[in-house]
Amino acid sequence: MLDLLETLNDPTFRTVFMGTAAIGAVSGALGCFAYLRKQSLIGDVISHSSLFGVMLFFIISYLVTGQGSKSLFLLIPGAIFAGFLSLWLTNWLVHNTRVREDSGLGVMLAIFFGSGIFMLRWVQSAKPVIPGRRGLEDYIFGMAAAMTRSDLIMIAIVGAGSILMMLLFWKQLKAYTFDPIFCQSLGYRFRWLDALLIVLLVNGIVIGIQCIGVVLMIAMMVTPGASARQWTRSLGGMVLLASIFGAMSGAAGSLASSLWSDVPTGPSIVLAGIAIFVVSVLFAPERGVITGGINREGNIEEQTA
């Protein structure tokens, strides 16, 4: 209990706690659209491609200033740029060749992630030593302890802006998610909504790459939505529950890694999300495996009685 109180009073922990909870809430809410549209692979491509953007903008900052910057105010725009570039190249490849979309996404994932790893290794081994290079490898699996107040502000700005955009265009996104043809018949611009959804997915992923890492961030985009889907049939309820589940995962993971020093934050957050998913699959009132079996047995008994 004493360790818990000391942890809660630590300013660094409070920054990480609020940051990871915010990341979980935003990515969980926005990930519902990727889950319902079966676009999880797109999220995976964005997540892995972001390493290329992080390294590219780090190298540019070094060439311009002589000091590599790891500020999220610089690296998040780099990750957003790489995410959009990977999806644009995928779209170009699909429409100008016979490559299928899933194959194109897989190719872009390999190209951008491989390029990001190559640039990371080059920066780490470059002679003379590039100032500010330490800690860049943490973007692969995440390092929440490195979060600062300025990073928290950047996460809050991007996250709040994305949620606001989602709420402003809620009706259009809802129609586009469930019935694109009907959405088009209402006069909504199909390509514009697709671009808006991509913007939201990119933002929802890149804000968590520092804490959770480019490899595991896709789990925070998909798992909360998959868990929420077990409990509700409405999109509004699903988005709200996914946001709550994502925030709970981020908070629980950051708390666990603070109480036990050998426990990494990113994997802890993902495992907390998976635990919520397992409980949802087993015990959700209508869709749960166990509760569904109990309800079926009760119905059979009533019919036989």
Secondary structure, 3 states (H helix, E strand, C coil): CHHHHHHHCCHHHHHHHHHHHHHHHHHHHHHHHHHHCCCHHHHHHHHHHHHHHHHHHHHHHHHHHCCCCCCHHHHHHHHHHHHHHHHHHHHHHHHHCCCCHHHHHHHHHHHHHHHHHHHHHHHHHCCCCCCCCCCCCHHHHCCHHHCCHHHHHHHHHHHHHHHHHHHHCHHHHHHHHHCHHHHHHCCCCHHHHHHHHHHHHHHHHHCCCCCCCCCCHHHHHHHHHHHHHCCCCCHHHHHHHHHHHHHHHHHHHHHHHHHCCCCCHHHHHHHHHHHHHHHHHHHCCCCCHHHHHHHHHHHHHHHHC
